[in-house]
Amino acid sequence: MIDISVIIPSYNRVGSIERAINSVLSQDFRGSYEIIVSDDGSTDGTIELVEDKYKESVILVRKPDGCKDQGAAGARNRGIDVSKGNYVCFLDSDDAYEPIFLTRCYEALSNDEKLGYVFCRVNKCTRATDNSIDVKPWTRASLSYVDKKYHVLHRAYCICTISIMCRRNVLDLVGAFDTTLMNGQDSDMWIRISEVSKGRFLDFVGATYYIEGFVNNQLTKSSTKEFKRGLSQRIYAKALERYNESHCKDGLRLLIIKMNIMSFEESCIGNPKLRRLIILFRLFFRQPISVLQYIFGAIA
């Protein structure tokens, strides 16, 4: 068995996939790992580049002929299917790991069998049209207890797909990425993983998210705000359904799921902070202890 599988989904990334692959090859990790590039039907030379330059160090998975468009979810799932690592992580084909990423995440998981996954900080690098580069933190500077434990459910910029390493058996337990979600399939996955396993935030920068004007070659297709909102509502509704079916006793998780669902219902309240206060006030009469836990946990 291999220690780590790094899965890189790709689609027309001839201009950036070398950076992604090289960032894995440059890791200071001393264990065994495999790099799996799962291509979703590139036509720009991405496949040829990977075959020619990285034949000895990368496993290339092609999109099967006749396979319907499943975006990033389908590409990641095909990578998972052929992977052999005890731990799995996902690096987008236009992003990069810092040299310490694999080592730090592997050590954290290996030293605590109770952990199902770990995640770290991410930087954002923006390249303007004049080639000037701006690097700043993507992850929130301060993460509360609620941010760390409920990340995706609570608010944005807490956890990012490229910042996560999880145990293979946890992935096996929750199942594949949902290919019916054209947006938010990664958020749905990390919510499901957090339902069945314990995670830990590692306070170091382990990856960089690049923004370089790519528009038409992204695996996660752009959509209208209304469409994305509909998918988010569906994700939270599924989370509530799973919560009720599991007989979970985590009242704080239930509260945050309800807050998200009610936020869509109260979208007419334009001020997000005011909307959240109104929702908390209403939920206080149903879950007073959980509301107090949330208030203190969100500032801790």
Backbone hydrogen bonds, N-H to C=O, Kabsch-Sander energy under -0.5 kcal/mol:
donor,donor_aa,acceptor,acceptor_aa,energy
2,I,84,K,-1.3
4,I,32,S,-1.6
5,S,87,Y,-2.6
6,V,4,I,-0.5
6,V,34,E,-2.9
7,I,5,S,-0.6
7,I,89,C,-2.8
8,I,6,V,-0.5
8,I,36,I,-3.5
10,S,38,S,-2.2
16,S,13,R,-1.7
17,I,13,R,-2.7
19,R,16,S,-0.6
20,A,16,S,-1.5
21,I,17,I,-2.8
22,N,18,E,-3.0
23,S,19,R,-1.7
24,V,20,A,-1.0
24,V,21,I,-0.8
25,L,21,I,-2.3
26,S,22,N,-1.5
27,Q,24,V,-1.7
28,D,99,P,-2.4
34,E,4,I,-2.1
35,I,57,S,-0.5
36,I,6,V,-3.1
36,I,34,E,-0.5
37,V,35,I,-0.6
37,V,59,I,-2.5
38,S,8,I,-2.0
38,S,36,I,-0.7
39,D,37,V,-0.8
39,D,61,V,-2.7
40,D,10,S,-2.5
49,L,45,G,-2.4
50,V,46,T,-2.3
51,E,47,I,-2.5
52,D,48,E,-2.5
53,K,49,L,-2.8
54,Y,50,V,-1.8
57,S,54,Y,-0.9
58,V,54,Y,-1.8
59,I,35,I,-3.1
60,L,58,V,-0.6
61,V,37,V,-3.2
61,V,59,I,-0.6
62,R,60,L,-0.5
67,C,64,P,-1.9
72,A,219,L,-0.5
73,A,70,Q,-0.6
74,G,70,Q,-1.6
75,A,71,G,-2.0
76,R,72,A,-2.7
77,N,73,A,-2.4
78,R,74,G,-2.3
79,G,75,A,-1.7
80,I,76,R,-2.6
81,D,77,N,-2.2
82,V,78,R,-0.9
82,V,79,G,-0.5
83,S,79,G,-0.9
83,S,80,I,-0.7
86,N,2,I,-2.1
87,Y,3,D,-2.0
88,V,166,C,-2.9
89,C,5,S,-2.3
90,F,161,T,-0.6
90,F,164,I,-0.6
91,L,7,I,-2.1
92,D,90,F,-0.5
93,S,9,P,-1.0
95,D,92,D,-1.9
96,A,208,T,-1.9
98,E,206,G,-2.8
101,F,98,E,-2.1
104,R,100,I,-2.5
105,C,101,F,-2.3
106,Y,102,L,-2.6
107,E,103,T,-2.6
108,A,104,R,-1.8
109,L,105,C,-2.1
110,S,106,Y,-2.7
111,N,107,E,-1.8
112,D,109,L,-0.8
115,L,112,D,-1.6
116,G,198,K,-3.5
117,Y,198,K,-1.4
118,V,165,M,-2.4
119,F,200,R,-2.1
120,C,163,S,-1.1
121,R,202,L,-0.6
121,R,204,F,-2.5
123,N,207,A,-2.4
124,K,136,K,-3.6
125,C,209,Y,-2.8
126,T,124,K,-0.6
126,T,134,D,-2.8
127,R,125,C,-0.5
127,R,211,I,-2.4
128,A,126,T,-0.6
128,A,132,S,-2.6
131,N,128,A,-2.0
134,D,126,T,-2.5
136,K,124,K,-2.3
138,W,122,V,-2.7
139,T,122,V,-1.8
140,R,157,Y,-2.6
144,S,142,S,-0.5
145,Y,297,G,-0.9
146,V,297,G,-1.4
148,K,144,S,-2.2
149,K,145,Y,-2.0
150,Y,146,V,-2.7
151,H,147,D,-1.3
153,L,150,Y,-2.0
154,H,150,Y,-1.1
154,H,151,H,-0.6
155,R,151,H,-1.7
163,S,160,C,-2.3
164,I,161,T,-1.2
165,M,118,V,-2.2
166,C,88,V,-2.5
167,R,116,G,-2.6
168,R,86,N,-3.2
170,V,167,R,-0.6
171,L,167,R,-1.5
172,D,168,R,-2.4
173,L,169,N,-1.3
174,V,170,V,-2.1
175,G,171,L,-1.9
179,T,177,F,-0.8
181,L,178,D,-1.4
182,M,180,T,-0.7
188,D,184,G,-2.5
189,M,185,Q,-1.6
190,W,186,D,-2.4
191,I,187,S,-2.1
192,R,188,D,-2.1
193,I,189,M,-2.5
194,S,190,W,-2.0
195,E,191,I,-1.0
196,V,192,R,-0.8
196,V,193,I,-0.8
197,S,193,I,-1.3
198,K,114,K,-0.7
200,R,117,Y,-1.0
202,L,119,F,-3.3
203,D,201,F,-0.6
204,F,202,L,-2.1
206,G,121,R,-2.4
206,G,204,F,-0.7
207,A,121,R,-0.8
208,T,96,A,-3.0
209,Y,123,N,-3.4
210,Y,208,T,-0.6
211,I,125,C,-2.8
212,E,210,Y,-0.5
218,Q,215,V,-0.6
221,K,219,L,-0.9
228,K,224,T,-2.4
229,R,225,K,-2.5
230,G,226,E,-2.0
231,L,227,F,-1.9
232,S,228,K,-2.5
233,Q,229,R,-2.5
234,R,230,G,-1.8
235,I,231,L,-2.3
236,Y,232,S,-2.4
237,A,233,Q,-2.2
238,K,234,R,-2.1
239,A,235,I,-1.9
240,L,236,Y,-2.2
241,E,237,A,-2.1
242,R,238,K,-2.6
243,Y,239,A,-2.2
244,N,240,L,-2.4
245,E,241,E,-2.0
246,S,242,R,-1.9
247,H,243,Y,-0.7
248,C,243,Y,-1.2
251,G,249,K,-1.5
254,L,250,D,-1.9
255,L,251,G,-2.3
256,I,252,L,-2.2
257,I,253,R,-2.3
258,K,254,L,-2.4
259,M,255,L,-2.5
260,N,256,I,-2.0
261,I,257,I,-2.1
262,M,258,K,-3.0
263,S,259,M,-1.7
264,F,260,N,-1.2
265,E,261,I,-1.4
266,E,262,M,-2.0
267,S,264,F,-1.2
269,I,266,E,-2.1
270,G,268,C,-1.0
275,R,271,N,-2.7
276,R,272,P,-2.3
277,L,273,K,-2.1
278,I,274,L,-2.4
279,I,275,R,-2.2
280,L,276,R,-2.6
281,F,277,L,-2.2
282,R,278,I,-2.0
283,L,279,I,-2.5
284,F,280,L,-1.6
285,F,281,F,-0.6
285,F,282,R,-0.7
286,R,283,L,-1.3
287,Q,283,L,-3.3
291,V,287,Q,-2.3
292,L,288,P,-1.9
293,Q,289,I,-2.4
294,Y,290,S,-2.6
295,I,291,V,-2.5
296,F,292,L,-2.3
297,G,293,Q,-2.7
298,A,294,Y,-2.6
299,I,295,I,-0.6
299,I,296,F,-0.5
300,A,296,F,-0.8
